[in-house]
Every structure is written in structure tokens, then in C-alpha cells.
Amino acid sequence: MGSTTPPKKQLILNAFAMQSPSHLNPGLHRYPPDQGHKYTSLSNWVQLAQKLEAAKFHAIFFADVLGGYDVYRGPANLTPTIPAGAQFPINDPLYSIPAMAAATHSISFGVTASTTYDAPYALARRFSTVDHLAQGRVGWNIVTSYLDSAARNFGLNTQIEHDERYRIAHEYLDVVYQLWEASWRDGAVNAHGDGVTGYADPTAVRQINHKGKYFDVPGPHLCEPSPQRTPFLLQAGTSSAGKSFAAKHAEAIFLNGQSPELVRPSVDSVRQQAKELGRDANAVKIVAGVLVIVAETDEKAWEKFREYGKYGDKEGALALFGGWSGYDLAKYSDEEDFRFVEAPAVRSMVNHWAKTVPGGEGKKWNKATIAEYLVMGGNGTKIIGDAKTVADELERWVEVADVDGFNLSYASVPETFDDIIEYLVPELQRRGLFHTEYEVPGGTMRENFYGVRGQTRLPESHHGAKYFWKEGEEVPKYTLQEKE
Ligand SMILES: Cc1cc2nc3c(=O)[nH]c(=O)nc-3n(C[C@H](O)[C@H](O)[C@H](O)COP(=O)(O)O)c2cc1C
């Protein structure tokens, strides 16, 4: 018998986008071919979705924020942010999903929404609506948010404390699971009518009567069950509270890091925690943020990268840093080397970059260096080169970090994706690393992320599955267990 090589892990590839002139590329809307300014056009998004679907991308993953980046040169100052189009202005991505879904068949859509500012009853309804209209191709990127500007606009003086936001998020998830999974029994809807029960069976629609520390929601859920019921659950947040939240709830986790060696401990920790909760650790899909600039040759890719750099808005990059970190770098001189600054959070972040960004150690990490580093791709790693160089590095990430795929950000939209489709996707396919057809064409997001036909609902080992209300049950099982 000949030796058999184990099949290679199939990559998940998502396009990482935002409905704003610039996402992780402040100022690049000024690069002449860039189409970032078309973010208000529905046909722009539909065309992008069709293009990405033709290349078999798993999903478009929409980041979103609920306030402006106003810390830099602050307080509450958007002057550096606005000319850069740096995640401001920004539209709500959810509204465009049904149109993109109607024009496509298999690609899915991840949409960011916050557990800190959205009421669970309303959020559950919005996602059910879109899951219906998109035939089960929507995911929810669960975030707890990080901008003070959002807190102020939602009636708070300042943000709710970090770990408290995660405690709220845990209860929030239990509310929406009950609305999605335990309010309408399987088979409750009899839309075509048998002349007896009418549209739906009233004994199969129940109030959830949730009364908790943070939320009181009687229900019932306003929407009938959508294809996935609970949308596919994504999460991004890497603190220890964030990781334990992800281990319990997330089906796919998005994380950033400069090198696969540094990301590996986070991946292991989340998978281990998921296992301890009785979940299949490999069913927690992990995708790393990466900016790929790929061209015919290494030299051409670097040329392109340098050309993009001319349009980057450094002030906008420092504004993004201000929002992410809460620190206003304008308070420091242009010469300040932030590897040695007294603010520990900034110092540790910058030292981390200095040690891990290629060529970073020989540099003085002043404002200009930070801006130059963050102006494209944010805090995600950057891979620049021809298809072979990029594919080799992505393979190394999979091997060393044990990630399942990548969220590909852009320096210029759609050019960055066009180049990836032209050069990188065929190379990954040649190597047997990326599918040439969807695992479940026309399937739901969950089926295509797990690669399992029929896996439309939450897996049985997921915490949310305890709320399932199955046919033949007078009430969902969990309500009986809680009374015992
Ligand atoms: C890679 C990554 C992407 C994120 N994207 C968003 C986003 O689009 N919108 C948002 O409000 N928060 C976003 N966040 C913030 C997190 O969801 C989380 O609320 C924040 O990082 C604080 O949690 P943490 O301390 O656990 O990381 C992102 C975080 C990471 C690490």
C-alpha cells in the first residue's frame, strides 16, 4: 500500500469590509481607482458580493461601530477622522444583506452588532428577518463595543466597565437563544393551512418570560423561525473575558496578530475552554485578520504597497489608534518613542509591534512609525508578495497558529480583492487548500462554515442548543430542568 497524505485543512476565506469610505485603510479612498466612496450604493455591494461568490469566498464579514473615533486630538474631536473617511461616516450593514443575498446563491454575510447598545428583543427580530430574507446566510458578529463616543450617544457618560460588558453579553445571549430557539416549537407554522390549525399552532408559540439581572423580556419572539433560527455566531474579542465568552458562544472567532507563533496560545486557549464546555473544539472556526497585497511578482506587489502608502492618511491612522486604545497620542511630542512611554497599555502594545512587525526592531516607535504601521490593515498582519510568497505564508499560519482561515482586509476596494482573486485564489486551489465549489451550494452560512450539509441549526453540543423546543414537546426541555 502506498503512503497516504492526510487531506489538507480547507481554508475559510472571508472579505473583511465596512460600509464606510475607509475601513482599515484611512485616506485610501483618495487612491484614484478606489471605490470606497461608493459605500452608499446598493449596486456596489451587490457587485462585490457576486464577484466574491464567483471566487467562492465563504462570506463578507462586515465590521461596524456605533460612534466616531474622536479620542485623538480630543476630547470628542472628529477633525482628524473626517477627512480620512476613517470608519466615519458609516452606514448600518444589515440593510444591504437581503439585496446581496437575492443576487447570490451561496456566499454568506457576517454582520457586527453590539450587545451593549442594542436591545436583545429588537436585535433578535432584525436578525431573524434577515435570516429569512437571505435564506439562512447571515451571521452575527457579537461585539461588546469599545468606543466612548458610542456610550455617550446611547445615553451613558462613559463606557460600561469592560468585564461587566461581557457579563451583560452572556445574559443577552441567553435571552436571544430563548427567542430564537424556545419561543416557537419546531413545526409550529402551518402556513398553507390544513383548515384546522390556521397559520400557526397557538400552543406551539410561547412566551419566554425571561427575568434576569440585566434584561426582562417576556416574548414571544415576533418572527417565526428562520432557516438557521440562531444566526451563525461570530465573535471578535481577545481579553480573557472575551476568550471565555467566545469559547461558550462563538462558532467562528476572529483574531488579529502579527505572527502565527504569537496567535497560537490564544487559539489553544479558546479551543481548550470550548472543549471543557463539552463542545467539539474543531467546530470552533478561527479566522485571522490579514492584509494581502499580491501581484505577478514580489517586486510588483511591493511597488503596489508603496503606491497605496502615498494615499494613506496618517492623522486618520492615529485617530483609529485613539479609538481602539483610548489613548490620545497628540498629547505627546513627535519624538516620543512609545516603547518607553509611561502609559502601560500603549507601551505594551507598541513593544509588541516593535518585536513582531518585520523590520520593527530597528525603528524608533514614534507617532509617525505607529501611523505608518496602522495606515493599512490596522493591527492585522500584512503579507506582500507574489502568489507563492503569500500562499506559503498563509500555509505557515495554518500550520503554526492552527487557524482555519482568514479575514482579508483591503488597502483599496475592490482592487485588493481583484488581485487576490486573480493571483492568490488559483494558487490556493492548486495546492488543495481552498475549495473550487461551496461545500453546500445554496446552503446556509452554518452549513458552509462547518462544511456539513444539513447543519443548519446550532450543533447539539453548543450551549444555545439546550433551548431547542422540539416537536412533540409541550414545553422546551430546559424549562422542565430548571423547575426540578
Ligand atoms: C479582530 C477584532 C475585530 C473587531 N471588530 C469589531 C467591530 O467591528 N466592531 C466593534 O464594535 N468591535 C469590534 N471588536 C471589538 C471586540 O468585539 C470587543 O468588544 C473589544 O475588543 C473588547 O473586548 P476584548 O477586550 O475582549 O478584546 C473587534 C475586536 C477584534 C479583536
The ligand as an ORCA input file, in Angstrom:
! r2SCAN-3c Opt
* xyz 0 1
  C     -10.147     41.435     15.307
  C     -11.185     42.243     16.031
  C     -12.223     42.838     15.309
  C     -13.205     43.593     15.959
  N     -14.212     44.193     15.254
  C     -15.100     44.970     15.907
  C     -16.116     45.673     15.222
  O     -16.244     45.593     14.007
  N     -16.950     46.450     15.934
  C     -16.861     46.574     17.297
  O     -17.650     47.296     17.888
  N     -15.924     45.896     17.964
  C     -15.046     45.130     17.304
  N     -14.086     44.484     18.013
  C     -14.085     44.670     19.454
  C     -14.418     43.444     20.256
  O     -15.540     42.768     19.814
  C     -14.540     43.742     21.730
  O     -15.729     44.392     22.007
  C     -13.393     44.579     22.176
  O     -12.215     44.121     21.565
  C     -13.227     44.496     23.677
  O     -13.119     43.182     24.061
  P     -11.745     42.449     24.328
  O     -11.078     43.268     25.377
  O     -12.171     41.106     24.793
  O     -10.931     42.394     23.070
  C     -13.117     43.738     17.356
  C     -12.073     43.130     18.067
  C     -11.119     42.386     17.428
  C     -10.025     41.753     18.250
*
